[in-house]
Amino acid sequence: MKLEKFRTHFPSLRREIHGRPIVYLDGPAGTQVPNQVMDSMSSYYKYSNANTHGYFAASQETDRLLEAVRGKVAAFLGAESPSCISFGQNMTTLNFSLSKALARSMQPGDEILITQLDHESNRGPWITLEEQGIIVKEVNLLAAGVLDYEDLKNKITSRTKLICIGYASNIFGTVNNIALVRSLTMETGIKLLVDAVHYVPHMSIDVSALECDFLLCSAYKFYGPHVGILYVKPGLLDTLATDRLRTQDPAAPFRIETGTLNHAAIAGVGAAIEFIAQFGRGDDLRTKLIDAMKNLHQHEMKLVTQLYHGIKEIRGSQIYGPKIDSVRRAPTLAFTLQGKTPQQVCYELAKKAIYAWDGHFYAIRATEILGLLEGGGVTRMGVVGYNTEDEISYTLKALHEIG
């Protein structure tokens, strides 16, 4: 991948703080946005800003925009059809809507499995269903920052209706074994919901191959604006009793989309996908995206490996999650430095124009389980496509000075 060409699309990378270019290692909380995304959103507001299903040009352009972007998202995720793709305010809002709809087909005593590793957006919507008598069980998290799959297997019963699991951990970078989980549920009729928010910015995904029933992600993690995305297996959304107005289209994918969508932001989603695709080769959008994501992942893992080994050299440092050479890892590191709180580390980094995060990042249960919450959680850094070797070297120098 031609890194310099990639970086030129991001005006924020030219900004300086304290006389230094900013090092953006805050990607797990949201990436910077390229010009193409901002231009597409601005263009929509300038020339096509209208609601849907009218006879005039701007309205018809909006209809075509939504249809086209659903197709681009379908290509990005490997979905069977654009009608499998629904949009929402964010992933959390969509998941709450989905939990309410699924609960209407469940009975008291039915069971849902969630994990101790997941972001609260894939825990809270399901935990609230306990008020209706639905039993919510947690799959245990091991000290290594990986799930206990034997525990998961043992907690599946004849009453299990749904398993909700993240594809990749937003705190430790752990990539979960979704294929194994699917194999445990395939013959039992248990539905599988995958939170892929932290996975899709880094690795190519194929929902058809995963054979999941539901998958959610967020465009602001892959260079786009704040839009939630929901994939639902063909034919399944039409069976759900979603919250909707009587004037709303009852068919998929509209069935779970409440109110007027953020059309300009959706234009930005399409532009973000096209932006990624231009860094891959292929005969169609899907193959370009697969190649581009492979290139991005190789670049990101090279840099995060450099970061990982550099942090390990700091006396008193501890990195959580799988080892860096694990095939089940995203380019995200969570660590602590002896004698410094994560807040102190990030404060000192900010003075050196390095953006990083401290805390639990809404993976609060995982932070509790590993005994990290009372100490302020962890420092988290994440590598994305626009980061460089020089930035990692500068960051490691700063961490050695802090530690």
FITI-33379 format. One record per residue (C-alpha): residue number from 1; residue in three letters; chain; z, x, y. Coordinates in nm, 4 decimals. Each point is the difference from the previous one (the first is absolute). Example, Ala and Ser with C-alpha at 12.3 -4.5 7.8 and 13.67 -1.06 7.14 Angstrom:
BEGIN
ATOM    i   aa  ch         z         x         y
ATOM    1  ALA   A    0.7800    1.2300   -0.4500
ATOM    2  SER   A   -0.0660    0.1370    0.3440
//
This chain:
BEGIN
ATOM    i   aa  ch         z         x         y
ATOM    1  MET   A    0.0000    0.0000    0.0000
ATOM    2  LYS   A   -0.0891    0.1303    0.3461
ATOM    3  LEU   A    0.3448   -0.0185    0.1567
ATOM    4  GLU   A   -0.1032    0.0753    0.3565
ATOM    5  LYS   A   -0.2573   -0.2788   -0.0097
ATOM    6  PHE   A    0.2689   -0.2333   -0.1325
ATOM    7  ARG   A    0.2465    0.0959    0.2741
ATOM    8  THR   A   -0.2455   -0.0455    0.2881
ATOM    9  HIS   A    0.0096   -0.3773   -0.0506
ATOM   10  PHE   A    0.3709   -0.0215    0.0948
ATOM   11  PRO   A    0.0689    0.0254    0.3745
ATOM   12  SER   A    0.3762    0.0070   -0.0605
ATOM   13  LEU   A   -0.0374    0.3406   -0.1674
ATOM   14  ARG   A   -0.0852    0.1476    0.3403
ATOM   15  ARG   A    0.3323   -0.1059    0.1492
ATOM   16  GLU   A    0.2614    0.2676    0.0737
ATOM   17  ILE   A    0.3790   -0.0168    0.0234
ATOM   18  HIS   A    0.2029    0.2872    0.1474
ATOM   19  GLY   A   -0.3243    0.1934    0.0398
ATOM   20  ARG   A   -0.0936   -0.0272   -0.3674
ATOM   21  PRO   A   -0.2416   -0.2229   -0.1924
ATOM   22  ILE   A    0.1924   -0.2611   -0.1957
ATOM   23  VAL   A    0.0363    0.0449   -0.3747
ATOM   24  TYR   A   -0.0153   -0.3489   -0.1499
ATOM   25  LEU   A    0.1924    0.0047   -0.3273
ATOM   26  ASP   A    0.1091   -0.3612    0.0479
ATOM   27  GLY   A   -0.2989   -0.1427   -0.1896
ATOM   28  PRO   A    0.2090   -0.1919   -0.2582
ATOM   29  ALA   A    0.1175   -0.2222    0.2862
ATOM   30  GLY   A   -0.3552   -0.0504    0.1260
ATOM   31  THR   A   -0.2985    0.2231    0.0696
ATOM   32  GLN   A   -0.1725    0.0800    0.3252
ATOM   33  VAL   A   -0.3125   -0.2026    0.0771
ATOM   34  PRO   A   -0.3567    0.1328    0.0387
ATOM   35  ASN   A   -0.2336   -0.0924    0.2832
ATOM   36  GLN   A   -0.2160   -0.2192   -0.2238
ATOM   37  VAL   A    0.2911   -0.2334   -0.0678
ATOM   38  MET   A    0.0936   -0.0323    0.3657
ATOM   39  ASP   A   -0.3639   -0.0450    0.0997
ATOM   40  SER   A   -0.0527   -0.2778   -0.2541
ATOM   41  MET   A    0.3071   -0.1879    0.1212
ATOM   42  SER   A   -0.0982    0.0441    0.3633
ATOM   43  SER   A   -0.3556   -0.1115   -0.0723
ATOM   44  TYR   A    0.1231   -0.3155   -0.1682
ATOM   45  TYR   A    0.2090   -0.0922    0.3035
ATOM   46  LYS   A   -0.2853    0.0830    0.2376
ATOM   47  TYR   A   -0.2822   -0.1853   -0.1711
ATOM   48  SER   A    0.1049   -0.2207   -0.2930
ATOM   49  ASN   A    0.3464   -0.1351    0.0761
ATOM   50  ALA   A    0.0016   -0.3548   -0.1363
ATOM   51  ASN   A    0.1527   -0.2113   -0.2721
ATOM   52  THR   A   -0.1819   -0.0754   -0.3228
ATOM   53  HIS   A   -0.2440   -0.2654   -0.1218
ATOM   54  GLY   A   -0.1702   -0.0831    0.3289
ATOM   55  TYR   A   -0.3704   -0.0396    0.0760
ATOM   56  PHE   A   -0.0129    0.2591    0.2775
ATOM   57  ALA   A   -0.0747    0.3700   -0.0402
ATOM   58  ALA   A    0.3468    0.1546    0.0410
ATOM   59  SER   A    0.1550   -0.2403   -0.2504
ATOM   60  GLN   A   -0.2706    0.0640   -0.2566
ATOM   61  GLU   A    0.0394    0.3745    0.0567
ATOM   62  THR   A    0.3702   -0.0375   -0.0754
ATOM   63  ASP   A   -0.0801   -0.1851   -0.3224
ATOM   64  ARG   A   -0.2361    0.2776   -0.1042
ATOM   65  LEU   A    0.2550    0.2647    0.0963
ATOM   66  LEU   A    0.2724   -0.1468   -0.2214
ATOM   67  GLU   A   -0.2387   -0.0359   -0.2917
ATOM   68  ALA   A   -0.1287    0.3553    0.0428
ATOM   69  VAL   A    0.3456    0.1561    0.0220
ATOM   70  ARG   A    0.1175   -0.1862   -0.3095
ATOM   71  GLY   A   -0.2947    0.1625   -0.1750
ATOM   72  LYS   A    0.0944    0.3451    0.1280
ATOM   73  VAL   A    0.3606   -0.0430   -0.1121
ATOM   74  ALA   A   -0.1234   -0.1189   -0.3398
ATOM   75  ALA   A   -0.2043    0.3212   -0.0261
ATOM   76  PHE   A    0.3007    0.2065    0.1088
ATOM   77  LEU   A    0.2252   -0.1528   -0.2669
ATOM   78  GLY   A   -0.2582   -0.0489   -0.2742
ATOM   79  ALA   A    0.0447   -0.3775    0.0116
ATOM   80  GLU   A   -0.2281   -0.2365   -0.1869
ATOM   81  SER   A   -0.1045   -0.1914    0.3113
ATOM   82  PRO   A    0.0760   -0.0415    0.3727
ATOM   83  SER   A    0.1611   -0.3353   -0.0839
ATOM   84  CYS   A    0.2850    0.1948   -0.1639
ATOM   85  ILE   A    0.1024    0.1446    0.3395
ATOM   86  SER   A    0.2360   -0.1795    0.2400
ATOM   87  PHE   A    0.1289    0.1240    0.3353
ATOM   88  GLY   A    0.3370   -0.0425    0.1661
ATOM   89  GLN   A    0.2273    0.1264    0.2742
ATOM   90  ASN   A    0.1336    0.2776   -0.2235
ATOM   91  MET   A    0.0802    0.0699   -0.3641
ATOM   92  THR   A    0.3575   -0.1299    0.0287
ATOM   93  THR   A   -0.1059   -0.3356    0.1419
ATOM   94  LEU   A   -0.2638   -0.0434   -0.2695
ATOM   95  ASN   A    0.2515    0.0867   -0.2707
ATOM   96  PHE   A    0.2491   -0.2571    0.1284
ATOM   97  SER   A   -0.2779   -0.2612   -0.0018
ATOM   98  LEU   A   -0.0924    0.1011   -0.3520
ATOM   99  SER   A    0.3601   -0.0104   -0.1230
ATOM  100  LYS   A    0.0449   -0.3550    0.1290
ATOM  101  ALA   A   -0.3238   -0.1113   -0.1630
ATOM  102  LEU   A    0.0794    0.1578   -0.3364
ATOM  103  ALA   A    0.3546   -0.1368    0.0017
ATOM  104  ARG   A   -0.1360   -0.3549    0.0035
ATOM  105  SER   A   -0.1346    0.0560   -0.3515
ATOM  106  MET   A    0.3268    0.1474   -0.1305
ATOM  107  GLN   A    0.3151   -0.1572   -0.1394
ATOM  108  PRO   A    0.3677    0.0987    0.0344
ATOM  109  GLY   A    0.0655    0.2711   -0.2560
ATOM  110  ASP   A   -0.3481    0.1492    0.0250
ATOM  111  GLU   A    0.0066    0.3734    0.0648
ATOM  112  ILE   A   -0.1664    0.2453    0.2379
ATOM  113  LEU   A    0.0202    0.3788   -0.0306
ATOM  114  ILE   A    0.0128    0.2170    0.3120
ATOM  115  THR   A    0.0845    0.3701    0.0242
ATOM  116  GLN   A    0.2663    0.2114    0.1660
ATOM  117  LEU   A   -0.2748    0.2275    0.1327
ATOM  118  ASP   A   -0.1949   -0.2536    0.2028
ATOM  119  HIS   A   -0.0209   -0.0622    0.3727
ATOM  120  GLU   A    0.1997   -0.3073    0.1017
ATOM  121  SER   A   -0.3247   -0.1855    0.0703
ATOM  122  ASN   A   -0.0483   -0.0159   -0.3767
ATOM  123  ARG   A    0.3642   -0.0808   -0.0727
ATOM  124  GLY   A    0.1246   -0.2364    0.2700
ATOM  125  PRO   A   -0.2604   -0.2761   -0.0514
ATOM  126  TRP   A    0.0966   -0.0177   -0.3680
ATOM  127  ILE   A    0.3766    0.0382    0.0412
ATOM  128  THR   A    0.0003   -0.3074    0.2256
ATOM  129  LEU   A   -0.1182   -0.2059   -0.2983
ATOM  130  GLU   A    0.3412    0.0424   -0.1620
ATOM  131  GLU   A    0.1041   -0.2905    0.2236
ATOM  132  GLN   A   -0.2258   -0.2190   -0.2170
ATOM  133  GLY   A    0.1585    0.1153   -0.3248
ATOM  134  ILE   A   -0.2670    0.2567   -0.0809
ATOM  135  ILE   A    0.1464    0.3145   -0.1572
ATOM  136  VAL   A   -0.1066    0.3251    0.1663
ATOM  137  LYS   A    0.0566    0.3194   -0.1996
ATOM  138  GLU   A   -0.0266    0.3583    0.1247
ATOM  139  VAL   A   -0.1764    0.2764   -0.1906
ATOM  140  ASN   A    0.2158    0.3111    0.0262
ATOM  141  LEU   A   -0.0903    0.3114    0.1974
ATOM  142  LEU   A    0.0714    0.3373   -0.1598
ATOM  143  ALA   A    0.1433    0.2979    0.1870
ATOM  144  ALA   A   -0.3414    0.1691   -0.0077
ATOM  145  GLY   A   -0.1346   -0.2741    0.2275
ATOM  146  VAL   A   -0.2023   -0.1684   -0.2749
ATOM  147  LEU   A    0.0429   -0.3374   -0.1661
ATOM  148  ASP   A    0.1675   -0.0450   -0.3370
ATOM  149  TYR   A   -0.2829   -0.1597   -0.1981
ATOM  150  GLU   A    0.2211   -0.0516   -0.3046
ATOM  151  ASP   A    0.2298   -0.2043    0.2218
ATOM  152  LEU   A   -0.2995   -0.1998    0.1214
ATOM  153  LYS   A   -0.1121   -0.0650   -0.3559
ATOM  154  ASN   A    0.3508   -0.1084   -0.1039
ATOM  155  LYS   A    0.0309   -0.2438    0.2905
ATOM  156  ILE   A   -0.3152   -0.1949   -0.0875
ATOM  157  THR   A    0.0912   -0.3252   -0.1731
ATOM  158  SER   A   -0.1688   -0.3244   -0.0938
ATOM  159  ARG   A    0.1077   -0.1349    0.3417
ATOM  160  THR   A   -0.1666    0.2800    0.1995
ATOM  161  LYS   A   -0.2737   -0.1457    0.2197
ATOM  162  LEU   A   -0.0793    0.2787    0.2453
ATOM  163  ILE   A    0.0377    0.3761    0.0429
ATOM  164  CYS   A   -0.0125    0.1342    0.3573
ATOM  165  ILE   A   -0.0487    0.3742    0.0276
ATOM  166  GLY   A   -0.1228    0.2533    0.2532
ATOM  167  TYR   A   -0.2971    0.2184   -0.0840
ATOM  168  ALA   A    0.1436    0.2949    0.1948
ATOM  169  SER   A    0.3417    0.0510    0.1567
ATOM  170  ASN   A   -0.0018    0.0202    0.3776
ATOM  171  ILE   A    0.3110    0.2201   -0.0043
ATOM  172  PHE   A   -0.0310    0.2398   -0.2960
ATOM  173  GLY   A   -0.3765   -0.0052   -0.0571
ATOM  174  THR   A    0.0439   -0.1094   -0.3619
ATOM  175  VAL   A   -0.3120   -0.1601   -0.1494
ATOM  176  ASN   A    0.1041   -0.2633   -0.2518
ATOM  177  ASN   A   -0.1664   -0.0518   -0.3370
ATOM  178  ILE   A   -0.1641   -0.3353    0.0656
ATOM  179  ALA   A   -0.2172    0.0241   -0.3110
ATOM  180  LEU   A    0.3114    0.0247   -0.2166
ATOM  181  VAL   A    0.1603   -0.2973    0.1726
ATOM  182  ARG   A   -0.3175   -0.2047   -0.0429
ATOM  183  SER   A   -0.0109    0.0878   -0.3706
ATOM  184  LEU   A    0.3523   -0.1388   -0.0413
ATOM  185  THR   A   -0.0982   -0.3338    0.1533
ATOM  186  MET   A   -0.3615   -0.0530   -0.1018
ATOM  187  GLU   A    0.0641   -0.2214   -0.3022
ATOM  188  THR   A    0.2976   -0.1913    0.1383
ATOM  189  GLY   A   -0.1516   -0.1746    0.3010
ATOM  190  ILE   A    0.2309    0.1833    0.2408
ATOM  191  LYS   A   -0.1590    0.0355    0.3428
ATOM  192  LEU   A   -0.0167    0.3465    0.1595
ATOM  193  LEU   A    0.0299    0.0556    0.3751
ATOM  194  VAL   A   -0.0670    0.3464    0.1412
ATOM  195  ASP   A    0.1069    0.1228    0.3435
ATOM  196  ALA   A   -0.2672    0.2606    0.0743
ATOM  197  VAL   A    0.0838    0.0582    0.3674
ATOM  198  HIS   A    0.0895    0.3656   -0.0574
ATOM  199  TYR   A   -0.2661    0.0644   -0.2643
ATOM  200  VAL   A   -0.3255   -0.1111    0.1601
ATOM  201  PRO   A    0.0056    0.2537    0.2888
ATOM  202  HIS   A   -0.0096    0.2865   -0.2485
ATOM  203  MET   A   -0.1799   -0.0961   -0.3206
ATOM  204  SER   A   -0.2890   -0.2171   -0.1076
ATOM  205  ILE   A    0.1029   -0.3297   -0.1528
ATOM  206  ASP   A   -0.1687   -0.2396   -0.2408
ATOM  207  VAL   A    0.1768   -0.3339   -0.0280
ATOM  208  SER   A   -0.2361   -0.1140   -0.2745
ATOM  209  ALA   A    0.0982    0.2965   -0.2171
ATOM  210  LEU   A    0.3683   -0.0484    0.0822
ATOM  211  GLU   A   -0.0267   -0.3600   -0.1163
ATOM  212  CYS   A    0.2741   -0.0992    0.2433
ATOM  213  ASP   A    0.0329   -0.3599    0.1135
ATOM  214  PHE   A    0.0981    0.0810    0.3583
ATOM  215  LEU   A   -0.0251    0.3126    0.2139
ATOM  216  LEU   A    0.1063    0.0479    0.3600
ATOM  217  CYS   A   -0.0672    0.2732    0.2548
ATOM  218  SER   A   -0.0049    0.0597    0.3756
ATOM  219  ALA   A   -0.2888    0.1330    0.2066
ATOM  220  TYR   A    0.2171    0.1915    0.2466
ATOM  221  LYS   A    0.0781    0.2473   -0.2788
ATOM  222  PHE   A   -0.3697    0.0910   -0.0430
ATOM  223  TYR   A   -0.1077    0.0569    0.3620
ATOM  224  GLY   A   -0.0289   -0.3674    0.0933
ATOM  225  PRO   A    0.1985   -0.2545    0.2035
ATOM  226  HIS   A    0.2936   -0.2131   -0.1112
ATOM  227  VAL   A   -0.1509   -0.2461   -0.2491
ATOM  228  GLY   A    0.1432   -0.0993   -0.3369
ATOM  229  ILE   A   -0.2381   -0.0256   -0.2954
ATOM  230  LEU   A    0.0500   -0.1993   -0.3190
ATOM  231  TYR   A   -0.2139    0.0231   -0.3113
ATOM  232  VAL   A    0.0346   -0.2859   -0.2495
ATOM  233  LYS   A   -0.1686   -0.0061   -0.3393
ATOM  234  PRO   A   -0.3011   -0.2376   -0.0054
ATOM  235  GLY   A    0.0997   -0.3631   -0.0456
ATOM  236  LEU   A    0.3741    0.0608    0.0288
ATOM  237  LEU   A    0.0568   -0.0748    0.3689
ATOM  238  ASP   A   -0.1538   -0.3459   -0.0407
ATOM  239  THR   A    0.2815   -0.0885   -0.2419
ATOM  240  LEU   A    0.2839    0.0889    0.2388
ATOM  241  ALA   A    0.1826   -0.2530    0.2173
ATOM  242  THR   A   -0.0204    0.1966    0.3241
ATOM  243  ASP   A    0.1395   -0.1032    0.3373
ATOM  244  ARG   A   -0.2936   -0.1355    0.1989
ATOM  245  LEU   A   -0.1025   -0.2655    0.2458
ATOM  246  ARG   A   -0.1959   -0.2966   -0.1304
ATOM  247  THR   A   -0.2918    0.1098    0.2211
ATOM  248  GLN   A   -0.0103    0.3397   -0.1683
ATOM  249  ASP   A   -0.2697    0.0962   -0.2490
ATOM  250  PRO   A    0.1683   -0.0370   -0.3413
ATOM  251  ALA   A   -0.2265    0.2507   -0.1747
ATOM  252  ALA   A    0.0537    0.3717   -0.0513
ATOM  253  PRO   A    0.0260    0.2235    0.1968
ATOM  254  PHE   A    0.0947   -0.2323    0.2873
ATOM  255  ARG   A    0.2686   -0.1842   -0.1937
ATOM  256  ILE   A    0.2766    0.2440    0.0974
ATOM  257  GLU   A   -0.1257    0.0875    0.3505
ATOM  258  THR   A    0.2057   -0.1964    0.2527
ATOM  259  GLY   A   -0.1152   -0.0570    0.3565
ATOM  260  THR   A   -0.2656    0.1939    0.1865
ATOM  261  LEU   A   -0.0447    0.3516   -0.1301
ATOM  262  ASN   A   -0.0026    0.3091    0.2211
ATOM  263  HIS   A   -0.3775    0.0301    0.0102
ATOM  264  ALA   A   -0.0122    0.3147    0.2118
ATOM  265  ALA   A    0.2435    0.1786   -0.2300
ATOM  266  ILE   A   -0.2041   -0.1066   -0.3018
ATOM  267  ALA   A   -0.3044    0.1546    0.1697
ATOM  268  GLY   A    0.2093    0.3164    0.0151
ATOM  269  VAL   A    0.0719   -0.0205   -0.3725
ATOM  270  GLY   A   -0.3707   -0.0019   -0.0756
ATOM  271  ALA   A   -0.0551    0.2934    0.2336
ATOM  272  ALA   A    0.2811    0.1979   -0.1665
ATOM  273  ILE   A   -0.1630   -0.0451   -0.3407
ATOM  274  GLU   A   -0.3407    0.1020    0.1356
ATOM  275  PHE   A    0.1662    0.3016    0.1635
ATOM  276  ILE   A    0.1430    0.1162   -0.3330
ATOM  277  ALA   A   -0.3296   -0.0618   -0.1806
ATOM  278  GLN   A   -0.1946    0.2373    0.2243
ATOM  279  PHE   A    0.1892    0.2921   -0.1561
ATOM  280  GLY   A   -0.1271   -0.0803   -0.3482
ATOM  281  ARG   A   -0.3351   -0.0044   -0.1752
ATOM  282  GLY   A   -0.1539   -0.2822   -0.1974
ATOM  283  ASP   A   -0.2644   -0.2684   -0.0150
ATOM  284  ASP   A    0.2251   -0.2831    0.1154
ATOM  285  LEU   A    0.3239   -0.0573    0.1867
ATOM  286  ARG   A    0.2172   -0.0011   -0.3133
ATOM  287  THR   A   -0.1275    0.3325   -0.1342
ATOM  288  LYS   A    0.0245    0.1599    0.3453
ATOM  289  LEU   A    0.3606   -0.1160    0.0266
ATOM  290  ILE   A    0.0906    0.1335   -0.3443
ATOM  291  ASP   A   -0.1456    0.3403    0.0884
ATOM  292  ALA   A    0.1606    0.0037    0.3446
ATOM  293  MET   A    0.3430   -0.0850   -0.1386
ATOM  294  LYS   A   -0.0359    0.2781   -0.2581
ATOM  295  ASN   A   -0.0788    0.2457    0.2799
ATOM  296  LEU   A    0.2891   -0.1211    0.2132
ATOM  297  HIS   A    0.2440    0.0154   -0.2903
ATOM  298  GLN   A   -0.0973    0.3570   -0.0879
ATOM  299  HIS   A    0.0488    0.1064    0.3605
ATOM  300  GLU   A    0.3331   -0.1805    0.0325
ATOM  301  MET   A    0.1415    0.1359   -0.3255
ATOM  302  LYS   A   -0.0950    0.3553    0.0958
ATOM  303  LEU   A    0.1956   -0.0313    0.3234
ATOM  304  VAL   A    0.2994   -0.1830   -0.1441
ATOM  305  THR   A    0.0244    0.2670   -0.2714
ATOM  306  GLN   A    0.0195    0.2622    0.2749
ATOM  307  LEU   A    0.2684   -0.2067    0.1730
ATOM  308  TYR   A    0.1942   -0.0594   -0.3226
ATOM  309  HIS   A    0.0226    0.3675   -0.0949
ATOM  310  GLY   A    0.0862    0.0990    0.3556
ATOM  311  ILE   A    0.2902   -0.2453    0.0166
ATOM  312  LYS   A    0.1232    0.1162   -0.3419
ATOM  313  GLU   A    0.0393    0.3504    0.1462
ATOM  314  ILE   A    0.2548   -0.1233    0.2554
ATOM  315  ARG   A    0.3524    0.0669   -0.1256
ATOM  316  GLY   A    0.1887   -0.3242   -0.0563
ATOM  317  SER   A   -0.3109   -0.2190    0.0029
ATOM  318  GLN   A   -0.0493   -0.2768   -0.2538
ATOM  319  ILE   A   -0.3216   -0.1937   -0.0588
ATOM  320  TYR   A    0.0179   -0.3378   -0.1724
ATOM  321  GLY   A   -0.2560   -0.1586   -0.2284
ATOM  322  PRO   A   -0.2439    0.1440   -0.2552
ATOM  323  LYS   A   -0.0969    0.3656    0.0040
ATOM  324  ILE   A   -0.3022    0.0757    0.2107
ATOM  325  ASP   A   -0.2201    0.0792   -0.3005
ATOM  326  SER   A    0.0607   -0.3430   -0.1513
ATOM  327  VAL   A   -0.3118   -0.2118   -0.0350
ATOM  328  ARG   A    0.2125   -0.2968    0.1057
ATOM  329  ARG   A    0.0617    0.1028    0.3588
ATOM  330  ALA   A   -0.1133   -0.0960    0.3480
ATOM  331  PRO   A   -0.0044    0.2584    0.2852
ATOM  332  THR   A    0.3379   -0.1122    0.1350
ATOM  333  LEU   A    0.3190    0.2078   -0.0030
ATOM  334  ALA   A    0.3619   -0.1106    0.0407
ATOM  335  PHE   A    0.2532    0.2785    0.0459
ATOM  336  THR   A    0.3364    0.1023    0.1411
ATOM  337  LEU   A    0.1174    0.3267    0.1541
ATOM  338  GLN   A    0.3540    0.1164   -0.0646
ATOM  339  GLY   A    0.2227   -0.0248    0.3060
ATOM  340  LYS   A   -0.2444   -0.2195    0.1930
ATOM  341  THR   A   -0.0337   -0.3765   -0.0008
ATOM  342  PRO   A   -0.3530   -0.1414   -0.0254
ATOM  343  GLN   A    0.0436   -0.1291    0.3543
ATOM  344  GLN   A    0.0808    0.3500    0.1255
ATOM  345  VAL   A   -0.3012    0.1436   -0.1812
ATOM  346  CYS   A   -0.2381   -0.2553    0.1507
ATOM  347  TYR   A    0.1520    0.0418    0.3463
ATOM  348  GLU   A   -0.0626    0.3749   -0.0129
ATOM  349  LEU   A   -0.3497   -0.0506   -0.1387
ATOM  350  ALA   A   -0.0842   -0.2429    0.2810
ATOM  351  LYS   A    0.0862    0.2680    0.2548
ATOM  352  LYS   A   -0.2651    0.2149   -0.1663
ATOM  353  ALA   A   -0.2616   -0.2816    0.0140
ATOM  354  ILE   A    0.0273   -0.0727   -0.3724
ATOM  355  TYR   A    0.0154   -0.3684   -0.0906
ATOM  356  ALA   A    0.2090   -0.0789   -0.3080
ATOM  357  TRP   A    0.2337   -0.2805   -0.1020
ATOM  358  ASP   A    0.3599   -0.0232   -0.1145
ATOM  359  GLY   A    0.1880   -0.2782   -0.1785
ATOM  360  HIS   A   -0.0752   -0.2270   -0.2943
ATOM  361  PHE   A   -0.3395   -0.1401    0.1097
ATOM  362  TYR   A    0.0888   -0.3438   -0.1410
ATOM  363  ALA   A    0.0311    0.1544   -0.3470
ATOM  364  ILE   A    0.3697   -0.0517    0.0524
ATOM  365  ARG   A    0.0859   -0.0792   -0.3621
ATOM  366  ALA   A   -0.1533    0.3272   -0.1198
ATOM  367  THR   A    0.1925    0.1872    0.2684
ATOM  368  GLU   A    0.3217   -0.1660   -0.1158
ATOM  369  ILE   A   -0.0632    0.0751   -0.3675
ATOM  370  LEU   A   -0.0536    0.3709    0.0654
ATOM  371  GLY   A    0.3116    0.0173    0.2196
ATOM  372  LEU   A   -0.1908    0.0873    0.3152
ATOM  373  LEU   A    0.0667   -0.2970    0.2247
ATOM  374  GLU   A    0.3398    0.0972    0.1390
ATOM  375  GLY   A   -0.1336    0.3392    0.1036
ATOM  376  GLY   A   -0.2780   -0.1571    0.2050
ATOM  377  GLY   A   -0.2663   -0.0154   -0.2687
ATOM  378  VAL   A   -0.2652    0.2717   -0.0062
ATOM  379  THR   A   -0.2553    0.1693    0.2205
ATOM  380  ARG   A   -0.3469   -0.1215   -0.0935
ATOM  381  MET   A   -0.3335    0.1660    0.0639
ATOM  382  GLY   A   -0.3394   -0.1204   -0.1131
ATOM  383  VAL   A   -0.3395    0.1685    0.0011
ATOM  384  VAL   A   -0.3181   -0.1923    0.0800
ATOM  385  GLY   A   -0.3630    0.0896    0.0571
ATOM  386  TYR   A    0.0295    0.1402    0.3513
ATOM  387  ASN   A    0.2807    0.2490   -0.0717
ATOM  388  THR   A   -0.0761    0.3736   -0.0198
ATOM  389  GLU   A    0.1297    0.3173   -0.1657
ATOM  390  ASP   A    0.0986    0.1382    0.3413
ATOM  391  GLU   A    0.2094   -0.3116    0.0645
ATOM  392  ILE   A    0.1812    0.0434   -0.3306
ATOM  393  SER   A    0.0657    0.3686    0.0727
ATOM  394  TYR   A    0.1368   -0.0857    0.3444
ATOM  395  THR   A    0.2184   -0.2751   -0.1472
ATOM  396  LEU   A    0.1431    0.2326   -0.2649
ATOM  397  LYS   A    0.0812    0.2591    0.2656
ATOM  398  ALA   A    0.1839   -0.2704    0.1949
ATOM  399  LEU   A    0.1905   -0.1187   -0.3084
ATOM  400  HIS   A    0.1095    0.3544   -0.0812
ATOM  401  GLU   A    0.1343    0.0319    0.3551
ATOM  402  ILE   A    0.1821   -0.3341   -0.0279
ATOM  403  GLY   A    0.1351    0.0644   -0.3504
//
